[in-house]
Amino acid sequence: MFRSLSPGAIGVKVNNLAEGLQLAARHGFEGYHFGIGEAAQLGAAQTADLAAAHQVRLAAWGFPVNFRGSEADWHRDLEALPALAQVAGELGVRRTATWIMPCSDELTYEENFSFHATRLKPAVAILAEEGIHLGLEYIGPKTLWSSKKYPFAHTMEQMGELCRAAGPNVGFLLDAWHWYAAGETIADLERLSPQQAVDVHVNDAPDLPREQQVDNVRTLPGETGVIDIAGFLQTLKKIGYDGPVMVEPFSEKVRQLPPEEACAATAAALQKVWQQAGL
């Protein structure tokens, strides 16, 4: 496992890949979550050279297909995906991930499952041509999945069913906060194979009852101790996960910091839980 920076996840805006890599390098991050669209514009060779120059590993990229929107948008993005996947393959970065909304006012669970499987399968097949794995993130808090008429997949078990329906190269984006919010345990993580863990997020939760936790109100990892982040990371290492770990705190306190201070605080928090986990 290695520590990775995603500036947007901590409220920091960067103008380009080079600027982001510089931030990561200055603050001791080993990896960087990047945009595959910009990498494609630069070309694989220039993108790889930038990463090498800053001695930062390209970690993972956001899934570039708007499968939630209109059929026209979905088809447009599917048409563009092979070229993007090829760039990722040339870079050797075979991890991409996205989140799944855990509820709907229009679609029943079964209808929503069918919708997602239908929309994801063609993209997953394209990714498979380059050996790329897609990670799906389940959203765990009850305050969100119960907020609409029809709850949808919001646990590891439920999301695992969608992963299997979407394709053999589909696994999880594992987020410590959602793992906690879903009421899951170390034993749930121990049942996973390393291939099922595609990307990892860590953060902590306010000191509130689990059922009152709100998705976009979190803290830096290790800040409150509500989540057993050390156990979470130790178990991922135990099952053989060797990918990136990034921080996604949705913290207003961090968002208000100047960019350098926000990155420094994030790096320090991640390093702290890294040491607590004995990594």
Phi, psi and omega per residue, in radians:
M1 nan 2.647 3.101
F2 -2.535 2.646 -3.071
R3 -1.449 2.294 -3.053
S4 -2.241 2.606 3.117
L5 -1.845 2.323 2.920
S6 -2.164 1.739 -3.042
P7 -0.957 -0.761 -3.112
G8 -1.041 -0.535 -3.109
A9 -1.229 -0.291 3.089
I10 -1.990 0.233 3.079
G11 1.421 0.334 -3.133
V12 -1.814 2.235 3.138
K13 -1.681 2.280 3.014
V14 -2.082 2.620 -3.064
N15 -1.484 -0.407 -3.102
N16 -2.864 3.050 -3.103
L17 -1.067 -0.747 -3.117
A18 -1.035 -0.759 -3.140
E19 -1.113 -0.714 3.125
G20 -1.148 -0.745 3.108
L21 -1.104 -0.660 3.091
Q22 -1.086 -0.752 3.095
L23 -1.057 -0.815 -3.135
A24 -1.041 -0.788 -3.118
A25 -1.126 -0.757 -3.111
R26 -1.084 -0.542 -3.046
H27 -1.840 0.254 2.969
G28 1.385 0.284 3.065
F29 -1.357 2.421 -3.130
E30 -1.461 -0.410 -3.087
G31 -2.312 3.027 -3.113
Y32 -2.566 2.225 3.033
H33 -1.478 2.169 -2.963
F34 -2.207 3.002 3.091
G35 -1.672 2.171 -3.097
I36 -1.209 -0.444 3.108
G37 -1.111 -0.794 3.111
E38 -1.154 -0.685 3.117
A39 -1.065 -0.686 3.122
A40 -1.152 -0.664 3.116
Q41 -1.151 -0.702 3.130
L42 -1.274 -0.557 -3.013
G43 1.651 2.625 -3.062
A44 -1.079 -0.686 -3.084
A45 -1.128 -0.837 -3.122
Q46 -1.176 -0.663 3.105
T47 -1.079 -0.799 3.123
A48 -1.113 -0.670 3.124
D49 -1.124 -0.703 3.112
L50 -1.075 -0.804 3.141
A51 -1.097 -0.757 -3.135
A52 -1.122 -0.676 -3.136
A53 -1.087 -0.565 -3.141
H54 -1.694 -0.006 3.141
Q55 0.963 0.742 3.110
V56 -2.144 2.363 -3.086
R57 -1.481 2.302 3.023
L58 -1.250 2.129 -2.880
A59 -1.705 -0.957 -3.081
A60 -2.904 2.914 -3.101
W61 -2.406 2.669 -3.131
G62 -1.245 2.428 -3.135
F63 -1.085 2.094 -2.960
P64 -1.648 0.435 -3.115
V65 -1.984 2.144 3.103
N66 -1.441 1.364 -3.112
F67 -1.396 -0.202 -3.124
R68 -1.494 -0.335 -2.985
G69 -1.605 -2.568 -3.080
S70 -1.250 2.831 3.103
E71 -1.119 -0.607 3.133
A72 -1.135 -0.764 3.114
D73 -1.107 -0.739 3.127
W74 -1.046 -0.844 3.141
H75 -1.128 -0.679 3.115
R76 -1.044 -0.804 -3.108
D77 -1.231 -0.601 3.074
L78 -1.087 -0.669 -3.141
E79 -1.161 -0.569 -3.123
A80 -1.452 -0.319 -2.995
L81 -1.117 -0.715 -3.106
P82 -0.984 -0.717 -3.138
A83 -1.164 -0.680 3.117
L84 -1.185 -0.733 3.128
A85 -1.107 -0.620 3.118
Q86 -1.110 -0.735 3.095
V87 -1.074 -0.786 3.119
A88 -1.063 -0.710 3.103
G89 -1.095 -0.733 3.110
E90 -1.113 -0.577 3.113
L91 -1.389 -0.270 -3.091
G92 1.308 0.378 3.138
V93 -1.854 1.699 -2.960
R94 -1.906 0.687 3.087
R95 -2.302 2.154 3.004
T96 -2.389 2.753 -3.023
A97 -2.700 2.792 3.081
T98 -2.710 3.022 -3.122
W99 -1.947 2.778 -3.127
I100 -2.119 2.161 3.116
M101 -1.079 2.264 -3.002
P102 -1.584 0.345 -3.118
C103 -2.906 2.897 3.137
S104 -2.744 2.579 3.012
D105 -1.600 -0.250 -3.049
E106 -1.877 -0.654 -3.002
L107 -1.864 2.306 2.998
T108 -1.170 2.980 3.127
Y109 -0.969 -0.843 -3.098
E110 -1.127 -0.720 3.117
E111 -1.151 -0.707 -3.135
N112 -1.164 -0.680 3.106
F113 -1.081 -0.817 3.141
S114 -1.096 -0.727 3.123
F115 -1.038 -0.864 -3.100
H116 -1.163 -0.747 3.131
A117 -1.065 -0.741 3.137
T118 -1.122 -0.759 -3.108
R119 -1.258 -0.580 -3.046
L120 -1.479 -0.599 -3.017
K121 -0.919 -0.854 -3.105
P122 -1.097 -0.666 3.120
A123 -1.176 -0.725 3.132
V124 -1.070 -0.689 3.111
A125 -1.112 -0.688 3.097
I126 -1.118 -0.784 3.126
L127 -1.071 -0.655 -3.107
A128 -1.063 -0.533 3.135
E129 -1.059 -0.457 3.135
E130 -1.875 0.173 3.141
G131 1.231 0.460 -3.071
I132 -1.647 2.404 3.095
H133 -1.802 2.454 3.081
L134 -1.838 2.261 3.075
G135 -1.790 2.265 3.094
L136 -1.853 2.275 -3.118
E137 -1.747 2.115 3.014
Y138 -1.490 2.543 -3.083
I139 -1.848 1.959 -2.878
G140 -1.525 -0.444 -2.958
P141 -1.231 2.397 3.127
K142 -1.073 -0.582 -3.128
T143 -1.063 -0.372 3.100
L144 -1.733 -0.883 -3.050
W145 -1.172 -0.348 3.106
S146 -1.699 0.131 -3.035
S147 -1.460 -0.167 3.119
K148 -2.214 3.066 -3.004
K149 -1.074 -0.722 -3.051
Y150 -2.112 1.915 3.014
P151 -1.100 2.640 3.059
F152 -2.245 -3.025 -3.037
A153 -0.898 2.070 -3.122
H154 -2.450 0.306 3.051
T155 -2.312 2.883 3.109
M156 -1.054 -0.736 -3.123
E157 -1.099 -0.807 -3.134
Q158 -1.146 -0.753 -3.137
M159 -1.182 -0.531 3.079
G160 -1.055 -0.625 3.105
E161 -1.124 -0.736 3.110
L162 -1.175 -0.676 3.083
C163 -0.990 -0.830 -3.121
R164 -1.134 -0.616 3.131
A165 -1.245 -0.538 -3.069
A166 -1.377 -0.557 3.123
G167 2.698 2.820 -3.072
P168 -1.195 -0.336 3.135
N169 -1.746 0.511 3.109
V170 -2.009 2.272 3.106
G171 -2.391 -2.577 -3.043
F172 -1.918 2.497 2.707
L173 -1.582 1.879 -3.071
L174 -1.607 2.067 3.137
D175 -1.968 2.156 -3.091
A176 -0.994 -0.600 -3.104
W177 -1.198 -0.750 3.131
H178 -1.271 -0.608 3.035
W179 -1.007 -0.795 3.099
Y180 -1.173 -0.828 -3.072
A181 -1.107 -0.522 3.125
A182 -1.406 -0.050 3.129
G183 1.311 0.463 -3.090
E184 -1.572 2.955 -2.973
T185 -2.260 3.075 3.050
I186 -1.004 -0.666 -3.122
A187 -1.055 -0.609 3.102
D188 -1.110 -0.705 3.124
L189 -1.212 -0.637 -3.086
E190 -1.122 -0.395 -3.127
R191 -1.389 -0.150 -3.088
L192 -1.460 2.594 2.961
S193 -1.552 2.788 3.119
P194 -1.042 -0.535 -3.140
Q195 -1.198 -0.424 3.136
Q196 -1.347 -0.305 3.114
A197 -1.711 1.881 -3.038
V198 -1.710 -0.721 -3.126
D199 -2.608 2.768 -3.056
V200 -2.424 2.352 3.022
H201 -2.044 2.486 3.031
V202 -2.233 2.617 -3.106
N203 -2.997 3.097 3.085
D204 -2.214 3.028 -3.041
A205 -2.110 2.611 3.017
P206 -1.046 2.762 -3.126
D207 -1.390 1.344 3.141
L208 -2.343 2.782 3.019
P209 -1.003 2.551 -3.074
R210 -0.918 -0.744 -3.054
E211 -1.260 -0.170 3.116
Q212 -1.757 -0.040 -3.112
Q213 -1.161 2.442 -3.125
V214 -1.968 2.343 -2.958
D215 -0.905 -0.787 -3.025
N216 -1.713 0.383 3.059
V217 -2.139 1.720 -3.076
R218 -2.384 -3.028 3.104
T219 -2.433 3.026 3.066
L220 -1.141 2.626 -3.129
P221 -1.034 2.354 3.134
G222 1.426 -0.014 -3.060
E223 -1.253 -0.667 -3.093
T224 -1.980 -0.443 -3.096
G225 1.384 0.137 3.121
V226 -1.149 -0.695 3.141
I227 -1.697 2.398 3.091
D228 -1.402 1.319 -3.059
I229 -1.244 -0.609 3.106
A230 -1.072 -0.804 3.114
G231 -1.115 -0.680 3.106
F232 -1.034 -0.865 -3.111
L233 -1.224 -0.704 3.119
Q234 -1.042 -0.687 -3.118
T235 -1.232 -0.672 3.083
L236 -1.077 -0.693 3.081
K237 -1.127 -0.712 -3.115
K238 -1.058 -0.681 -3.115
I239 -1.422 -0.111 3.064
G240 1.743 0.282 3.097
Y241 -1.160 2.275 -3.113
D242 -2.202 0.343 -3.074
G243 -1.693 -2.914 -3.077
P244 -1.359 2.712 3.012
V245 -2.256 2.075 -3.139
M246 -2.115 2.809 -3.096
V247 -1.754 2.293 3.087
E248 -2.344 1.436 -2.965
P249 -1.554 -0.253 -3.047
F250 0.751 0.821 -3.064
S251 -1.807 2.082 3.108
E252 -1.102 -0.601 3.121
K253 -1.076 -0.735 3.121
V254 -1.231 -0.693 -3.137
R255 -1.056 -0.540 -3.092
Q256 -1.393 -0.194 -3.131
L257 -1.348 2.627 2.966
P258 -1.031 2.660 -3.049
P259 -0.879 -0.803 -3.116
E260 -1.120 -0.700 -3.139
E261 -1.212 -0.660 3.105
A262 -1.099 -0.750 3.116
C263 -1.169 -0.679 3.130
A264 -1.138 -0.751 3.128
A265 -1.129 -0.697 3.124
T266 -1.146 -0.779 3.132
A267 -1.080 -0.731 -3.129
A268 -1.145 -0.726 3.126
A269 -1.127 -0.741 -3.135
L270 -1.173 -0.709 3.112
Q271 -1.107 -0.646 -3.137
K272 -1.096 -0.856 -3.126
V273 -1.259 -0.485 3.067
W274 -1.057 -0.790 3.137
Q275 -1.211 -0.672 3.107
Q276 -1.076 -0.570 3.134
A277 -1.462 -0.102 -3.133
G278 1.260 0.544 -3.099
L279 -1.630 nan nan
